[in-house]
Amino acid sequence: MQIRPLTEAEMTSASQLVRQVLGEHVEATYPEEAKSAFYAFIEPENLNRMRAENEAILIGCGDEMGLHACGLIRSGGHIGFLAVEPGFQRQGLGKQLLHALCTACFEQYSVTRITVNADPEIQAFYLACGFECRGDMQTESDVSFLPMEKMFSTTDVVSAKKHTGLIAALVGGSILILLILIGLVIFAGKKVSTYMDDRKEASEVVWEEDEEEFRTPEDAGEDGDMSDTDENDTEAGNPEEESENEWENGPRDYVTILDEDMKDVEVYVEEGIPYRLKEEVYALDEYSGEIHLEFNVHYPQINNLPPETAAAVNQELRDIAMLMADGLYLEPTEDMEQMLEEQNATYCASEVGYKITYLSEELISVVYADHYFLGSAMAEYADLRTVIVNLKTGEAIKPEDTYKADEAMGKAFHDRLLKQQPENEAFLELGDDVFTRALQGEVVDGRYMTGMVLTKTGVLLPFTYHFRSADGNIISRGWDDVEFTKEEFMMYEKEHEMWKLVESDN
């Protein structure tokens, strides 16, 4: 049986199947108000309306005997229902159907955060499938449920927080079900593994230290190059190729798509720092059957660090850049491998450039731009990621620990982004709360995130968005940033060791 989107003609069959599978549970546990809401939700006319107006995705599978399984996921990533006919349960069909629902939601709506209101009896099943509780048990309209979520994503792209995952099914007794409440009861080819034994190591381009002269990116020529040799000496298509270039005792940036966006950022580099910097490159361009993998990832590394922190520091600098390469190829989750295997023709790519904006004996701040494709040329994204590392402790600093991300700061951040881009659909439609939550370290709805960059003159706060308008007609993906002077940002600062180190540097 093939899992596929349901047609208008199948809405009645889907409604009947859901009633058959879930009806007994609903009748036994729901009060009258909740029953009415549920049955109204699964009426064929309502299901077809949501399908036609792009409010939800309905997927199912069957044969000549009829429909045997079906599920619904809303455009915001909330599961409506998953029902598998009793005779077809315990065969893995529910899990496959659920995976298809989440994959479709990810591809069609750019949603990575999947949610469900779980019946208490099947909490253990959700936990086993990778869900996490979002709060305590709740009761609405006399129906108890546990709010749970799971990220359907290769990564969390902000500040070294990592989330992976998919959605899973809900089991009630011997019946495989997934319910969502509405109203007061809120409804709210070749396998990738073929490559796994043939992974290649990253190539490395090293710029040597020059004791006599210290140069920053502002000293670079018109093309931004600070080295005496041609950067193209390293073949991007050959991960095993290695060459050495001179690096004149200063951070050299591989900026690519950061060229325009970060060209005016003033860089701070402390004089006389004892470190030797180098750049590493992970490059791969490979076809196998219907799968095309293309990676060109650049990131900085630091030598001469204290032995007790060197490994931790360089791991942080590497992991932020390699988030997509790891998640798609080098260290994919089972869910990601399955998603890629199901593609007829798969294109996965990631090009990462970076800029070192702050470097002292105690701190380094790096901003990375990642232009990537998740499975197809249509699933194109551009993210800005940041990391600030304490070089003495080896710890990455969480931005939200250093400033007061309250409603006032969220509104000010939103207002300044709107002033910079008054016609940006994402900034026009999103509320202040989205920006506040992003500043607090949350990846909001799996789509909106921020970070922090230290500069010579103050602080830069980027905002990455994977936006889809409420009517589904506009999709916008990208980033913008707001730059604060030291004086402007002082009102938001918390007591934190980082600010003491910054103050001592200046």
C-alpha positions as CSV (number, residue, x, y, z in Angstrom):
1,M,0.0,0.0,0.0
2,Q,1.3,3.4,-0.9
3,I,1.1,6.3,1.5
4,R,-0.2,9.4,-0.4
5,P,-2.2,12.6,0.0
6,L,-5.9,12.0,0.1
7,T,-8.3,13.4,-2.5
8,E,-11.6,15.1,-2.2
9,A,-13.4,11.9,-3.1
10,E,-11.8,10.1,-0.1
11,M,-12.9,12.6,2.6
12,T,-16.0,10.5,3.5
13,S,-13.9,7.3,3.8
14,A,-11.4,9.1,6.0
15,S,-14.2,10.4,8.3
16,Q,-15.7,7.0,8.6
17,L,-12.4,5.4,9.4
18,V,-11.6,7.9,12.1
19,R,-15.0,7.3,13.6
20,Q,-14.5,3.5,13.5
21,V,-11.1,3.6,15.1
22,L,-11.5,6.4,17.6
23,G,-15.2,6.5,18.3
24,E,-15.2,4.0,21.2
25,H,-12.5,6.0,23.0
26,V,-14.2,9.3,22.4
27,E,-17.6,8.0,23.5
28,A,-16.1,6.5,26.7
29,T,-13.9,9.4,27.8
30,Y,-15.2,12.7,26.3
31,P,-18.0,14.8,27.7
32,E,-20.8,15.9,25.3
33,E,-19.3,19.3,24.4
34,A,-15.9,17.7,23.5
35,K,-17.7,14.9,21.6
36,S,-19.6,17.4,19.5
37,A,-16.4,19.4,18.8
38,F,-14.5,16.2,17.7
39,Y,-17.3,14.9,15.4
40,A,-17.7,18.3,13.8
41,F,-14.0,18.4,13.2
42,I,-13.9,15.1,11.3
43,E,-17.0,15.8,9.2
44,P,-16.1,15.2,5.5
45,E,-17.1,18.7,4.6
46,N,-14.8,20.2,7.2
47,L,-11.9,17.9,6.3
48,N,-12.2,18.8,2.6
49,R,-12.4,22.5,3.4
50,M,-9.2,22.4,5.4
51,R,-7.5,20.4,2.6
52,A,-8.7,22.8,-0.1
53,E,-7.8,25.9,1.8
54,N,-4.4,24.6,2.7
55,E,-5.1,24.6,6.4
56,A,-4.1,21.0,6.9
57,I,-2.5,18.0,5.1
58,L,-4.4,14.7,5.0
59,I,-2.5,11.6,4.1
60,G,-3.6,7.9,4.0
61,C,-3.1,4.5,2.5
62,G,-5.4,1.8,1.3
63,D,-6.0,-0.8,-1.4
64,E,-8.9,-2.1,-3.5
65,M,-10.7,-2.9,-0.3
66,G,-10.7,0.7,0.9
67,L,-8.8,3.1,3.1
68,H,-7.0,1.4,6.0
69,A,-5.1,4.3,7.6
70,C,-5.3,8.1,7.5
71,G,-3.9,11.1,9.4
72,L,-4.2,14.9,9.5
73,I,-1.6,17.5,10.5
74,R,-2.4,21.3,10.6
75,S,-0.4,23.9,8.9
76,G,1.0,25.0,12.3
77,G,2.4,21.5,12.9
78,H,-0.3,20.2,15.3
79,I,-1.5,16.6,14.7
80,G,-5.3,16.4,14.2
81,F,-5.6,12.6,14.1
82,L,-4.0,9.4,13.1
83,A,-6.1,6.3,12.7
84,V,-5.1,2.8,11.6
85,E,-7.7,0.1,11.1
86,P,-7.4,-2.6,13.8
87,G,-6.5,-5.3,11.3
88,F,-3.5,-3.3,10.0
89,Q,-2.1,-2.3,13.4
90,R,1.2,-3.4,14.8
91,Q,2.8,-3.6,11.3
92,G,4.6,-0.3,11.4
93,L,2.0,1.4,9.3
94,G,1.1,4.0,11.9
95,K,4.7,5.1,12.2
96,Q,5.2,5.3,8.5
97,L,2.0,7.3,8.1
98,L,3.0,9.7,10.9
99,H,6.5,10.2,9.4
100,A,4.9,11.0,6.0
101,L,2.6,13.6,7.7
102,C,5.5,15.3,9.4
103,T,7.7,15.3,6.3
104,A,4.9,16.8,4.2
105,C,4.3,19.5,6.9
106,F,8.0,20.3,7.0
107,E,8.2,20.5,3.2
108,Q,4.9,22.4,2.6
109,Y,4.8,24.7,5.6
110,S,8.5,24.8,6.7
111,V,7.3,23.7,10.2
112,T,9.8,21.8,12.3
113,R,8.0,21.8,15.7
114,I,5.3,19.2,15.9
115,T,2.9,19.2,18.8
116,V,0.2,16.9,20.2
117,N,-2.1,16.8,23.2
118,A,-1.5,13.3,24.5
119,D,-4.0,11.1,26.4
120,P,-2.4,10.2,29.8
121,E,-2.6,6.5,29.0
122,I,-0.2,6.8,26.1
123,Q,2.4,9.2,27.5
124,A,5.0,6.5,27.6
125,F,4.5,5.8,23.9
126,Y,5.2,9.4,23.0
127,L,8.2,9.5,25.2
128,A,9.6,6.4,23.5
129,C,9.1,8.1,20.2
130,G,11.1,11.1,21.2
131,F,8.5,13.5,22.4
132,E,9.0,15.8,25.4
133,C,6.5,17.2,27.8
134,R,5.8,20.9,27.4
135,G,4.2,21.3,30.8
136,D,2.0,19.6,33.4
137,M,-1.2,17.6,32.7
138,Q,-3.9,19.9,31.6
139,T,-7.7,19.6,31.6
140,E,-10.0,21.5,29.3
141,S,-13.7,20.8,29.0
142,D,-13.3,17.8,31.4
143,V,-10.8,16.2,29.0
144,S,-7.3,15.6,30.4
145,F,-4.2,15.7,28.2
146,L,-0.5,16.2,28.3
147,P,1.0,18.8,25.9
148,M,4.0,17.3,24.2
149,E,6.2,18.2,21.3
150,K,9.0,17.0,19.1
151,M,11.2,18.8,16.6
152,F,11.2,17.5,13.0
153,S,14.5,19.0,12.0
154,T,18.1,18.1,11.4
155,T,19.3,20.7,13.9
156,D,18.5,23.5,16.2
157,V,20.3,26.3,14.5
158,V,21.0,28.7,17.2
159,S,23.7,29.0,19.8
160,A,24.7,25.3,20.1
161,K,21.2,24.1,21.1
162,K,20.5,20.9,19.2
163,H,17.1,19.4,18.5
164,T,16.3,16.6,16.2
165,G,13.4,14.5,15.5
166,L,10.0,13.7,14.1
167,I,6.4,13.1,15.4
168,A,5.1,9.8,16.6
169,A,1.7,8.0,17.0
170,L,-0.6,7.7,19.9
171,V,-1.8,4.3,21.2
172,G,-5.0,3.9,23.1
173,G,-5.5,0.3,24.5
174,S,-4.9,-1.9,21.4
175,I,-5.8,0.9,19.0
176,L,-3.2,3.1,17.4
177,I,-4.6,6.7,17.5
178,L,-3.5,10.3,17.6
179,L,-6.0,12.9,18.7
180,I,-6.1,16.6,18.7
181,L,-8.8,18.7,20.5
182,I,-10.5,21.8,19.0
183,G,-12.4,24.6,20.6
184,L,-12.2,24.4,24.4
185,V,-10.7,21.0,23.8
186,I,-8.0,22.4,21.5
187,F,-7.2,20.5,18.4
188,A,-4.7,22.4,18.8
189,G,16.5,4.9,-5.4
190,K,19.7,4.4,-3.1
191,K,19.6,4.8,0.6
192,V,21.5,7.5,2.3
193,S,23.2,4.8,4.4
194,T,24.9,3.8,1.2
195,Y,27.2,6.7,1.8
196,M,27.9,6.1,5.5
197,D,30.9,3.8,5.0
198,D,32.5,6.2,2.5
199,R,32.6,9.4,4.4
200,K,35.5,11.7,3.8
201,E,37.4,13.8,6.2
202,A,37.4,17.6,5.9
203,S,40.3,19.3,4.1
204,E,42.2,21.9,6.0
205,V,43.6,25.2,4.9
206,V,46.0,26.7,7.4
207,W,47.2,30.3,7.6
208,E,50.4,30.6,9.5
209,E,51.1,33.2,12.2
210,D,53.3,36.1,11.4
211,E,55.0,37.4,14.5
212,E,55.9,40.9,13.0
213,E,52.6,42.1,11.6
214,F,49.0,41.9,12.8
215,R,46.3,42.4,10.3
216,T,42.5,42.4,10.6
217,P,39.9,42.0,7.9
218,E,39.8,45.7,7.3
219,D,43.4,45.4,6.0
220,A,42.3,43.1,3.3
221,G,42.5,43.9,-0.4
222,E,39.5,44.6,-2.6
223,D,38.6,40.9,-2.8
224,G,38.8,40.5,0.9
225,D,41.8,38.2,0.7
226,M,44.5,38.6,3.4
227,S,46.7,35.7,2.3
228,D,49.6,35.7,-0.2
229,T,48.4,32.7,-2.1
230,D,45.2,31.9,-4.0
231,E,42.4,30.6,-1.9
232,N,41.4,28.4,-4.8
233,D,44.6,26.3,-4.3
234,T,42.3,24.1,-2.3
235,E,39.9,22.2,-4.5
236,A,36.5,22.5,-2.9
237,G,35.4,19.2,-4.5
238,N,38.1,17.1,-3.0
239,P,37.7,16.7,0.8
240,E,41.1,15.1,1.1
241,E,43.1,17.9,-0.6
242,E,45.2,19.9,1.8
243,S,47.2,23.1,1.3
244,E,48.8,25.7,3.4
245,N,48.5,29.5,3.0
246,E,50.0,32.3,5.1
247,W,47.7,34.0,7.6
248,E,49.3,37.1,8.9
249,N,48.5,36.9,12.6
250,G,44.9,37.8,12.3
251,P,41.5,36.3,11.7
252,R,40.9,35.7,8.1
253,D,37.2,35.4,7.2
254,Y,35.7,33.1,4.6
255,V,32.6,35.3,4.2
256,T,30.9,34.1,1.0
257,I,27.2,35.2,1.5
258,L,28.2,37.3,4.5
259,D,30.1,39.7,2.2
260,E,27.4,42.3,1.9
261,D,25.5,41.7,5.1
262,M,28.5,41.9,7.4
263,K,30.9,44.2,5.5
264,D,30.3,47.2,7.7
265,V,30.6,45.3,11.0
266,E,33.6,46.7,12.9
267,V,35.8,43.9,14.1
268,Y,37.7,43.9,17.4
269,V,40.9,42.0,17.8
270,E,43.1,42.3,20.8
271,E,46.7,43.1,20.1
272,G,49.4,40.5,21.1
273,I,47.1,37.5,21.6
274,P,49.1,34.3,21.8
275,Y,46.9,32.2,19.5
276,R,47.5,30.7,16.1
277,L,44.4,30.6,14.0
278,K,43.6,28.2,11.2
279,E,40.7,27.5,8.9
280,E,39.2,24.1,8.2
281,V,37.1,23.3,5.2
282,Y,34.7,20.4,4.8
283,A,34.1,20.0,1.0
284,L,32.2,17.3,-0.8
285,D,30.4,17.1,-4.1
286,E,29.2,13.6,-4.8
287,Y,26.4,11.8,-6.7
288,S,25.2,8.3,-6.1
289,G,22.1,7.2,-7.9
290,E,19.4,9.7,-7.3
291,I,21.2,11.4,-4.4
292,H,23.4,14.5,-4.8
293,L,25.4,15.7,-1.8
294,E,27.2,19.1,-1.9
295,F,29.0,20.6,1.1
296,N,31.4,23.6,1.3
297,V,31.7,24.4,5.0
298,H,34.4,26.8,6.3
299,Y,35.1,27.4,10.0
300,P,37.9,28.7,12.2
301,Q,40.0,26.8,14.7
302,I,42.5,28.0,17.3
303,N,45.9,26.6,18.2
304,N,48.0,27.5,21.3
305,L,44.9,27.4,23.6
306,P,45.3,26.1,27.2
307,P,45.3,22.2,26.9
308,E,42.3,21.9,29.2
309,T,40.0,24.0,27.0
310,A,41.4,23.6,23.5
311,A,39.3,20.6,22.4
312,A,36.1,22.1,23.8
313,V,36.6,25.5,22.2
314,N,37.4,24.1,18.7
315,Q,34.5,21.7,19.0
316,E,32.1,24.6,19.6
317,L,33.5,26.5,16.6
318,R,33.3,23.4,14.4
319,D,29.8,22.2,15.4
320,I,28.0,25.4,14.7
321,A,29.3,25.4,11.1
322,M,28.8,21.7,10.5
323,L,25.3,21.6,11.8
324,M,23.8,20.7,8.4
325,A,26.6,18.6,7.1
326,D,26.4,16.5,10.3
327,G,22.6,16.3,10.3
328,L,22.3,15.4,6.6
329,Y,25.3,13.2,6.0
330,L,27.9,12.6,8.7
331,E,25.7,12.0,11.7
332,P,22.1,11.8,10.4
333,T,19.3,10.6,12.7
334,E,17.2,7.6,11.6
335,D,14.3,9.9,10.9
336,M,16.4,12.1,8.6
337,E,17.8,9.0,6.8
338,Q,14.3,7.7,6.3
339,M,13.0,11.1,5.0
340,L,15.9,11.3,2.4
341,E,15.4,7.7,1.4
342,E,11.7,8.4,0.5
343,Q,12.7,11.2,-1.9
344,N,12.6,10.3,-5.5
345,A,15.6,12.5,-6.2
346,T,17.5,14.0,-3.2
347,Y,19.6,17.1,-3.2
348,C,21.2,18.0,0.1
349,A,23.7,20.9,0.3
350,S,25.2,23.4,2.7
351,E,27.6,26.3,2.0
352,V,28.8,27.9,5.2
353,G,30.9,31.1,5.5
354,Y,31.9,32.9,8.6
355,K,33.2,36.1,10.1
356,I,35.2,36.5,13.3
357,T,33.8,39.7,14.8
358,Y,35.5,39.7,18.2
359,L,38.8,38.1,19.4
360,S,40.6,38.6,22.6
361,E,42.6,36.4,24.9
362,E,39.4,35.5,26.8
363,L,36.6,35.6,24.1
364,I,35.9,34.8,20.5
365,S,32.6,35.7,18.7
366,V,31.9,34.2,15.3
367,V,28.9,34.6,13.0
368,Y,28.2,31.9,10.4
369,A,25.9,32.1,7.3
370,D,24.6,28.8,6.0
371,H,22.9,28.5,2.6
372,Y,21.4,25.0,2.5
373,F,19.0,22.7,0.8
374,L,17.0,20.0,2.7
375,G,16.2,17.2,0.3
376,S,15.3,19.2,-2.8
377,A,16.1,22.4,-4.7
378,M,12.7,23.7,-3.6
379,A,13.6,23.4,0.1
380,E,16.1,26.2,0.2
381,Y,17.0,28.0,3.4
382,A,19.5,30.7,4.6
383,D,20.3,30.8,8.3
384,L,22.6,33.0,10.4
385,R,24.1,31.3,13.4
386,T,26.4,32.6,16.1
387,V,28.6,31.5,18.8
388,I,30.5,33.2,21.6
389,V,33.1,31.1,23.4
390,N,35.0,31.8,26.6
391,L,38.5,30.7,25.7
392,K,39.5,30.2,29.3
393,T,36.7,27.8,30.2
394,G,35.9,26.3,26.8
395,E,32.2,27.1,27.3
396,A,29.8,28.6,24.8
397,I,27.9,31.5,26.3
398,K,24.1,31.5,25.9
399,P,23.0,34.9,24.7
400,E,19.8,34.8,26.8
401,D,22.0,34.5,29.9
402,T,23.6,37.9,29.2
403,Y,20.7,40.2,28.6
404,K,17.1,40.8,29.9
405,A,14.9,39.4,27.2
406,D,11.6,40.9,28.4
407,E,8.7,42.3,26.5
408,A,10.2,45.7,26.2
409,M,13.4,44.3,24.6
410,G,11.3,42.1,22.3
411,K,9.3,45.1,21.1
412,A,12.3,47.3,20.6
413,F,14.0,44.5,18.6
414,H,10.9,44.0,16.4
415,D,10.5,47.8,15.9
416,R,14.0,48.2,14.7
417,L,13.8,45.3,12.3
418,L,10.5,46.8,10.9
419,K,12.2,50.2,10.5
420,Q,15.0,48.5,8.5
421,Q,12.6,46.5,6.4
422,P,9.2,48.2,6.5
423,E,7.8,45.9,3.8
424,N,9.1,42.6,5.1
425,E,6.0,40.3,5.3
426,A,7.4,38.3,8.3
427,F,8.1,41.4,10.3
428,L,4.7,42.9,9.5
429,E,2.7,39.8,10.4
430,L,4.6,38.4,13.4
431,G,3.8,39.8,16.9
432,D,6.3,41.2,19.4
433,D,6.0,38.0,21.4
434,V,7.7,36.0,18.7
435,F,10.8,38.2,18.9
436,T,10.7,38.2,22.7
437,R,10.6,34.4,22.8
438,A,13.4,34.1,20.2
439,L,15.6,36.5,22.3
440,Q,14.9,34.2,25.3
441,G,16.6,31.4,23.4
442,E,13.6,29.6,22.0
443,V,13.4,28.4,18.4
444,V,9.8,29.7,18.0
445,D,7.6,27.2,16.1
446,G,10.8,25.7,14.7
447,R,11.0,28.8,12.4
448,Y,12.3,31.9,14.2
449,M,15.5,32.2,16.0
450,T,18.1,34.7,17.1
451,G,21.7,34.9,18.4
452,M,24.3,37.4,19.5
453,V,27.5,38.8,17.9
454,L,30.1,40.9,19.8
455,T,31.7,43.7,17.7
456,K,34.2,46.5,18.3
457,T,31.4,49.0,18.8
458,G,28.8,47.0,20.6
459,V,26.4,44.1,20.0
460,L,24.7,42.7,16.9
461,L,21.5,40.7,17.2
462,P,20.5,38.6,14.1
463,F,17.0,37.2,13.5
464,T,16.6,34.2,11.2
465,Y,13.1,33.5,9.9
466,H,11.4,30.7,7.9
467,F,8.1,32.5,7.4
468,R,4.8,31.4,5.9
469,S,1.9,33.9,5.9
470,A,-1.3,33.0,7.6
471,D,-3.1,32.6,4.3
472,G,-0.3,30.4,3.0
473,N,0.4,32.6,0.0
474,I,3.8,34.1,1.0
475,I,6.9,32.1,2.0
476,S,9.9,34.1,3.0
477,R,13.2,32.8,4.4
478,G,16.3,34.7,5.4
479,W,17.7,36.9,8.1
480,D,18.2,40.5,9.2
481,D,20.1,41.9,12.2
482,V,20.0,44.9,14.5
483,E,23.2,46.6,15.7
484,F,23.4,48.2,19.1
485,T,26.1,50.4,20.4
486,K,27.6,49.6,23.8
487,E,25.7,52.5,25.3
488,E,22.4,51.4,23.7
489,F,22.7,47.8,24.8
490,M,23.7,48.6,28.4
491,M,20.1,49.0,29.5
492,Y,19.4,45.3,28.6
493,E,22.6,43.8,30.1
494,K,22.4,41.3,33.0
495,E,25.2,40.7,35.5
496,H,27.4,38.2,33.6
497,E,31.0,37.4,33.4
498,M,31.1,38.1,29.7
499,W,30.5,41.8,30.1
500,K,33.3,42.0,32.6
501,L,35.6,40.4,30.1
502,V,34.4,42.7,27.3
503,E,34.9,45.8,29.6
504,S,38.4,44.7,30.5
505,D,39.3,44.3,26.8
506,N,38.2,47.8,26.0
